[in-house]
Amino acid sequence: MTVALCSCPEVILSQTPKTIFSVCFHKLINCQSFHSPAALKRTLNSTMSSCNLFSSSLLSSTLPKISFSFLSPTSFSPPLFCPSNPFFSLQIPRSSPSLFKLTSHKSFADTHIDEFQKDEAEIEFDESDSEDYAIDIEELEEEAEDAVREFSTSLSRQLRIEDETGDRKETRKQKRQKTNALEIPDHLLPRVAIVGRPNVGKSALFNRFVGGNRAIVVDEPGVTRDRLYGRAFWGEYEFMVVDTGGVLTLSNSQANVMEELAITTTIGMDGIPLASREAAVARMPSMIERQATAAVEESSVIIFLVDGQAGLTAADVEIAEWLRKNYSNKFVILAVNKCESPRKGIMQASEFWSLGLSPLPISALSGTGTGELLDLVCSQLAKIEGSQNVDEEQNYVPAIAIVGRPNVGKSSILNALVGEDRTIVSPISGTTRDAIDTEFSGPDGQKFQLIDTAGIRRRAAVASSGSLTEALSVNRAFRAIRRSDVVALVIEALACITEQDCKIAERIEKEGKGCLIVVNKWDTIPNKNQQTATYYEQDVREKLRILHWAPIVYSTAIAGHNVDKIIVAASAVEKERSRRLNTSILNQVVREALAFKSPPRTRGGKRGRIYYCTQAAIRPPTFVFFVNDASLFPETYRRYMEKQLRSDAGFSGTPIRLLWRSRRKMEKSEVKGATRTQLNLTPRG
């Protein structure tokens, strides 16, 4: 006699070819799980009796325990009854009127009958462990927040990105700046530009004003090339400081320009013709001067910085003439840097009276004279009043970091997005040094902070080059990833995925940042057709498995093709990264995942059980699972749970964290006294 449970909620009991009985088994199918064989017997008994097909004496005999011991908790769960599982059969011998054998295949039962008898003790263990646990929801929510903080702290240690000493010394200053930053947007603040020839200490003075080590400071000329912005305050005044590259005289030869700017024509320029290299080197000083000119034009106060130890030079005279001729309407302050000694500083500064400006001796490193300089700066600035009681969430501006290997088009993407030459674009490797922050408004009015970063080469290549500037640039790029919300990983279309791209992807995933993959220079792919993007995406997914959840955008930054899609994709990723899932919906998703696939058993008969799940944090979405023993959930099952969360709840473009916390079994006295909600998500079995 064969009983078949098909996808339709009926059981066909056939005793003879001429007699077919149909019995509605809705109760059996809708039941999530059976605590014991007795529970299944009661369900079968009540269902069949209600249909008047069998008398109560039919099932009056005792069911052997081993008859149901091999059934998993999901044997009668709803996902089983679907087109993918169209058939589940009950085989009943004709010789006995009792239902004493329940199996999917007779051969399976014959093969595993001995194992069922050995597992009888294990079934007893599961039944004793299947009772509900009294759970204090508020206590678990607090514990989940603690778990997130512990995980973030340990992860920061693992990433080995240590904040520099200067950043820790300026904590009070930075906290005050962050408070004020919520009140006044960057574009409303007055700007103060720092200009001068190379290697006079402009970046050191910039760091002194903004606090910390935002700009790279190395004892070599030509380190800064692009404009670098930072907030600074003095008393009741707040303003934006703009660091610029060193302004060179146009009379310098190409060899002198390369030496002053520390330009190399070999590293990272293997595939570039020699004529293009020389042309790029020749354009570099004019590009730096163009960036400095843009900073001066948008500023209301200009700090003209000179070197007191080197004395007056021809370049200083040319810059003073340039400022006097073109920007006589702006307030210019002549600051003589590197005057650490107050007594010698007056003598060093006296040499610069010939420039027609009043020199002020200062020291950017020790801070000597910077207070008087700030007083002079603020005397020419208008005080900006900020709005009060501003919601922090409304002023939240997501940051998008553009990272990748050298010469993949990161600066070109930034310039195409903002619609101006915000950064220098050149085939010279290592053109971008600092992390360049730029405010940008999307098509829908959403504000973003774009961060252009230096190209990240392999650690061995950076070490072999012996360049401290490049090492600091790579460190700034990694720190830009840390302070960003979404990372645009730029790869070159022809080069596709390299080992270094995989290393950068691993860092993005560890940092928990949202990510989108930008395939730049898409126009260089020859003979494209409708299937090219599909095959290319398959190749990217295969090589970047760690970012399987990241969307892919194809663009050509120089021509401006599909650049706007980068912002659209980044906005969607940020929304997913900031989304919070309702606890009831989350636990329903977990129940369905458990019903479809239960945690595996150990050899000792133990099985993991999930008592409660909550989303403890966003950016990135972090879920805390409270279980009986976290060690009972192997890595494969944790990946399965993450996959189910993504398929049922979304979270495209962002990594999700699953934290597993072990909970002790509550005593009976605690269970009786508990008044909180009782939850047990794991099916019994």
N, C-alpha and C positions, 0 to 999 in steps of 0.2 A: 504494500500500500504506500503510495507516494503523495505527499502533500506539498504543493508548490506555492511559495509566497512570491507573487510577481510584482511588477512595478505598480499595478493597480491594487487598491487596498482590499483584496479578496484572497481567500484561501479555498482552493478547490480540493475537496476530499473525494477521491475516486476509489471505490471499493470494487466495483465491477465495471467492465466497459459500458454497460447499459445504464449505470446509475452514477450520476454526477450531482454532488451537493455543493452549493455555493454558500459560504459563510462569511459574513462581514467581519473583518478583523481590524476595524479602526482603532479599537482600544489597544490592540497589540502593537500596531505600527506607530501610534502616537506616543507610546511609552518611551521615555528617554533611555531607561536602563532598568535592569532587574537586580535587586539586592541579592537574591539567592535563588536557587532552583525552586524553592517553595513559592516565591513571588510569581515566577513564570507559570507554575502549575495553577495558582489561583486565577491568573489572568486567562489561561486557556480554559479552565473549568467554567468560569463565569461567562465567558464569551460563547462557548459552545452550548451551555445550558440555556442561554437566552435565545438561541436559535432553535431550541427543541430538536436538535439533531442527535444529541446523545443524552442519556440519562446521567444523573450524578454518580451512579454506580460505575459508569464507564471509566471514570478517572479516579475511582476510589482507592485503587491500589497505590501503595507508596512508591514514589519515584526515587530510584537510586540516585545518590548524590553525583556519581560520576557521569550520569547522563547529561548533565548541564555544566560540568566543571570546565570544559574546554571553551565555552562560549565567552567571547570577549565582550566588554561593556558596550561596544558599538554594534553588536550583531543585529540589534533591532532598532538602531537609531535611524532617523529619517534619511540621512545621506545614502544609506544602503539601498533604499528603494528608489532608484533612479535609473534612467536608461543605461548608464554605464555599468550598473549591477542589476541586470534584468531578471535574475533568477536566483532564488534561494529555496532549496527543497528540504522538506521534512520526510524522512524515510521511516515508516512504521511497519514492522513485520506483521504478516497476516496471522501468525500463530498466536498472537497475544492481543487482547482487546485494549491493553493499556498502552499509553504513550511512554515508552521507557528509553527511547533512543532518539536524540535530536542532533542532527549533523548535516553539514552541507554536502558531504559526499560519504558514501558508505566506506569507501576505501580509506578515506581520511580517518574515520573513526576506528577502523580496524588497526590501522598503523599506529595510532597514538593512544590506544586504550591503556597501554601500560604507563604511558606518561601521565595520563589523567589520574590514575590511582596514586602515582608518586606526588602529584601536585595537590592532593586533597588537603594536606596540612597548609599549603600556601593559600588555598581558598579560605580556610578558617582564619588565617592572618588578615586577609583582605576584608572579610566580613567584620572582624573586630575593629578594623581601622577605618571603616566606612561611615562612622557616625559623624554628624555635623559638629562643627566647632563654633563656639560663641566668639564673635569677632567684634572688637571695638573699632568702628570705622574711623573715628577721629584719631585714635591712637595709631592706626595703620597709616593714615594720611600723613601724620607727623613723622612717622618712621620712614615713609617713602621720601619725604623731603630731605631727611637726614642721609638717606642712602644716596640721593642725587649729589648732595654736597660732598660726601666721602668719595664718590666716583670721580667727580670733577677735580678734587684735590689730587687724587692718585694719578689721574690722567695727565695733569699738568706736570707732575714730576717725571712721568715717562717720556713726555715729548721733549724734555731737555732744552726748553727755551727759557733761559733765565733772564729775568728783567735786569737791566743794567742798574748800577748803583745809583746813578743820577735820578732814575725814575722813582726809586724808593724814597730818596731824600725829599722829593717834591710832592709828597702825597697830599699834604694840606692844600698846596697851591692847585694841584690838579682837581681835588674835590671841589674847591670853590669855582674853578673854571667850568666843571661839569654842571654845577648848579646854575651858573649864569648862562651856560650854553643852551639850557632849556628855555630861556626867556627871550633871547635875541638871536634871530637867525644870522648865519655868517654873512649873507650878502648885504645886511643892513649895517654891519659894523664898519667903521672907518679903517682904512688900510695904511700901513707904514711899511715902506720898502727899504731894504738894505742893499746898497749897491757899492761897487768898488772893483778894483782889479783882483786877479786870482790870489788866493793864499794870504789874505789880510785878516781873516778871522770872522767872516760874515756868518758862517754856519754856527760857530761857537757863540756869537752874540744872539743869534736866533734861538738857540737852545736855552740861553740864559733868560730870554724874555718869556718863552712859552713853557719852560719847565721840562726837565727830562732830556732825552737825547733823540729828538725827532730827526734832526739832520745828521748826516755822516760827517764826522770831524776827523780828518787825517792830515798829518803834516806833509801834504803834497798838494800842488796846485791843480785846479781844474776838476775837483771832486764833484762839486755841485754844478749841474747843467740846466735843470728845469726849475720852474718856480715852485717853491714849497711854502704852503700856508700853515699858519698856526695861530690859535687864540692866545692873547696875552692880556693881562690886566694890571693896573697900577692905581691903587686907591679906589676911587669910584668910577674909574674909566676902564673900558674894555675895548680892545681893537684887534685887528688882524695884522700879524707880522708876515711879511713876504721875504723869503730868502731867495736870492738870485745867484746865477753863475757869474764867474769873474768876467768883467768886460775887458776885452783885449784891444790893443791898437791895431788898426788895419794895415799898418806898415810892416807887421811881422811876417817873416817868411814862413813857408809851409813847414819846414823842419822845426822852427821855433814854436809854431803852433802845436805841432805834435808833441813836443817836449813839455810845453806848459800845460797842455790838456791831458797828458798821459794817455795818448791815443795809440792803440796797436792796430796794425794792418794785417795781422796774421791770425790771432786767436778768433775762432768762430767765423772767419771770412774765407774759408777754403774755396767755396764755389763762386766767389765774386771776382770778376775780372779786375786786374790791376788799375785800369783806367777809372773804374767805378769807385775803387777804394780811394784813389787820389782825389777824385771829385768830391767824395763824401768828407774827406779830411779838410778840403778847402772850404766847404760850406759850413763846417762845424762852428767856427767863431761867429759867423754872421747869425747862425741859429741861436746861439747862446745870447748874443746881444739883442736879438729880437725878443727873446723871453724876458730879458732884463728891461727892455724898453716897455713891454706890455705891463710889467709890474710897476714901473715908474708912472706910467700914464694913469693907472687906476688908483694910485695912492695920493693921499693929501699931504703926507709928510714923508720926506726922503732923508734917510741916514746915509751920508757919504762916508764910508769907512776907509781909513788909510792905515798903514803900518808904521808905528812910531819908531820901531827898531831899525827898519830898513831905510827910513827917511823918505824924503820927497823924490819921486820918480817922474819920468816923462809920461807914463801912463796915468798917474794921478792928475797931472796938469791937463791932459787931453780930456779925462772924464769931467773935471771941473769946468772946462770950457764947454763941453757938450751939455752939461746941466744948466749952465748959465745962459746958453744960447737958446735952448729949446724948452726949458722948464723954469723960466724965471718967475712964473706965477705960483710956484709951489714952494713950500717952506723946506729949505735944505739945511741939515745939521751936519757939520763936519766933526766926526768922531775919530780921534787918534787912538787906535787900539794898541795893545801890548805895552801899555805903560803901567806896569805893576807897582813900581815905586812912585809914590806921590811927588817926591822931591825931584827925581829924574824925569817924571812925566811932564812937568811944566817945561823943562828944557827941550824934551823931545818934541812937544807940541808946538813950540815957538817957531820951528822951521816951516810950518804949514800956514803961517799967516800970509804968505805970498799968494795963496790961492784966492784971496779975497773973502774968506769966510773965517768965522771965529772958531778956532779949534778947541775941542773939549777932550782932555786926556781920560781914557778909560782902560779897563782890562776886562775882557769878556770872560776869561777863565776864573779870575779871582773875584770879580764883581766890583772892583774899584771904579768909582765914578759912574756906574750904571744907574744909580738912583737919581743923580743930577740929570743924566741923559733922559730918563723916563719923565722927569718933571718937565723938561723942555719939550718933549714930544707931546705930552698930554695937554700942555698949554695951548696947543694949536688944534686940538681935537674937540669936536662937539660931543657932549654927553648924550648917550642914547639911553632912553628909558625903556625897560622891558615890561611886558605885560605880566600881571600877577595872577597867581592861582592857575597856572597853565598845566593841563593834564600831561603827564609824562608820555603816556601812550600816544597822544595826538601828535607830539613832537618827535616821536620815534622816526628816525630816518635810516632805512636799511642801507648798509654798506656793501658794495659789490667790488671784490678784489679781482683784478685781471692778472692771472699768473700763467706761467708756462716757461718753456725753454727760451734761450736767446733767439732773437730774429724770427719769431713766429707771427709778429704783427700785433703785439699788445698795445703799443703806443698808437698805432694806426687805428685800432678799434676805439680807443679813448677819444682821439681827435675826431673820428667820424661820428661818434655819439654826441659830443658837445658842439660840433659844428665849427671848431676853430683849432688852430695849431697850439693846443694846450701843452703838449710835450714835444720834444725833439724826436723826429723820425729819421733814422739813418741806418744804412746797412752795416755801420761800424758796430761790432759786438760790444755790449756793455754800455750802450749810449745812456740808458736810464740807470741812475744810481739810487736815488732815494725813492721812497714810496710816495707817489704824488696823489694827493687828495683833491677831488673836484666835485662840486655840487652839480647835480643834473636833475631836471624835471622830465618825467616821461610824458607820453602822449596823453595820458589820463590825468595829468597833474601831480602824480605821485613823485615825491622827491627821493632821490638816491644820492649816495656818496660814492663816487667812483674812485677806485684806488689803482693806479698804474704802478706796477712793480718791476724790478729788475729781473732779467732772465736768470733762471735757476739752472746752473750746470751741476754736473756730478761733483760730489764732495772731493773725490780724488783729483779731478781736473782743477778745482779751485785751489786745493792745497798745493798741487804741482806748479801752478802759475805763480805762487808766492805773493799774490796781490791782496793786501789787507783791505783795500777798497772794495774789491769784489766779494770778499768774505763778509764784510759788513752789509753789502747790498743784498746778498742772499739772506742774511739774518733779518734784514728789514722786510724782505718779501715774505718770509715765514711769519713774522710778526703781523704783517698785513693780513695774512690768512686768519690769524687768531682773532684780530679785532674786526673782521668782516662778518657779514651774515650770509652772503651768497658768494661763491667763488666761481668765476668763469675760467675754466681750464682751457687755454688756447693751444691747439695743436696745428701743425702745418699739414695741409692736405696731402701733398706728395710724400712727406716723411711718415705720415700716419702715426702710429703709436710706437714710442721708443721706451727703453727701460727707464729713462729719467721721468717720462710722463707717468709711468706706473708708480714711481717713488713719490711724485707730487700728489697723485691721487690717493695714495695711502695716507699721506699727511692730512689731506682734506677730510678724509673719512674719520681719522682719529680725532681731529679737531671738532667733529660734529657739525660741519658747515654744510649748508645747502650748496648744490653744485649743478652747473650745466656745462656741457662739453661744446666748445666752439671750434668747428673745423674751418680755419681761416685759409685764405688763398684758394678757394674752391674753383676759381677760374683757371687754375693751372692744371687741373685734371683734364687730360685729353679725351676726346671721343665720348663725352658723357651722353647718357640716355636716361630713360625713365627708371631703369633698374640700378643705375650706378649708386644712387644714395642708399638704396636698400642693401646692396652688397657691402657698401662701405660701412654702414651701420652694423651689420653682422660682424664685420672684422673688428670694429671698435669694441663691441660688446664682448667679443671673445677675448680680446687682449686686456680690456679694462673691466674685468668681472667685479672688482670691488666697487665700481660705480655703475652697476647694472641698473640702478634706479634713476640715473641722471638723464635728463633730456639732451638731445643733440641738435645744434643749430649750425647750418652751413652758411658761410658768409664770405664776402670779399671786401675787406675793410677799405682798401685804397679806392675802389670804385663806389663804395657805399652800398653795396648790394646786401640786403637782408640784415643789415646792422640793427635796425629797429627791432627785429625779432629777438635779439639778445636781451633787450630790456623787457619785452613782453614775457619771455621765458623766465627771466630772473624774478619778475614780479609774481608770477604764478608759483615759483619755487618758494619765495618768501612767505606767501600766504599759506602754503602747505606746511612750511616749517613753523609757523606761528599758530597753527590750528590745534585746538584742544578737543579731544574726544570725550563725549559724555560717558560717565562711569558705567551707567546701565547698558549703553550700547557697547562699550568696550567689553564688559563681562559677557554680554550675549555673543560677541564675536569669539571670545575665548571658549565659551561653552560649545559653540558649533565646531571649533577647531578640535576640542577634546573629543566630541562625539564622533568626528571623522577619523581621528587618530589619537589613541591614548598614549601616554608616556610608556616607554618600554619597561618591562620588569627586569629586576636584577636576578642573579642566580639564587639569592636568598629569599626570593618571593616578594621583595619590596617593590612598590611602584610609586612614582611621584604623584602628588596630589596638589592641585592649585586651589587655595582657599579664597583668594581675593586678588583683584588686579585693579590698578589705578594709574592714571597718567599724572605723574608728579611734576613734570616740567615741560616747557616748550622751548624751541630754539636751541637744540633739536628736541623733537618729541621723545620723552623718556617715560617708559612704562615700568612699573615695579610690580613684580609677581611675588605674592606671599605664598610659599609652598611648605610642605612638611619637611623636605630636605632638598636643598638646591643641588646636591651632588647626584641626585637621582634623575636629573634632566641633562642628558648628554648634549653635546654641541649640535648634533644633527637635529635633535628635537627643538632646540632653541632656534635654529635657522628655519625650521618648519613653522614655528609659531610666528616668527617675523614675516615669513612669506604670506601666512594667512592674514596677518594684520594689514599688510600692504594690499592684498587682493580684495579684502572686504572693506577697508577703511581709507585706502588711498595713500597719502603721504609720498607723492611722486616728487623726486628731485631733492629729497632730504634724507639723511640717515636717521634711523630710529634706534634708540637705546632700550634694551631689555635687561633690567636688573632683577636678580632672583634672590629673595630673602627667605631664609629658613625660619619656620615658626615652631615652637614647642607645642606639644599636645596639652590642652588645658585640662586641669583637674576637674573631677566631677562637681566639687563644691563651687568652682569658678563658673562652670557651665550653668548650674542652677541659679547662681546669683547674677548672671549676665543678663542685661536688658537690651543689649544692642542687637543689630540685625545679625542673623546667623546665615552664613553663606558657605557652600561647599561646591566648587565648580567642577570637581573631578567626578566623572561617572563611576559608580561602584562596579566592581567586577572581580 
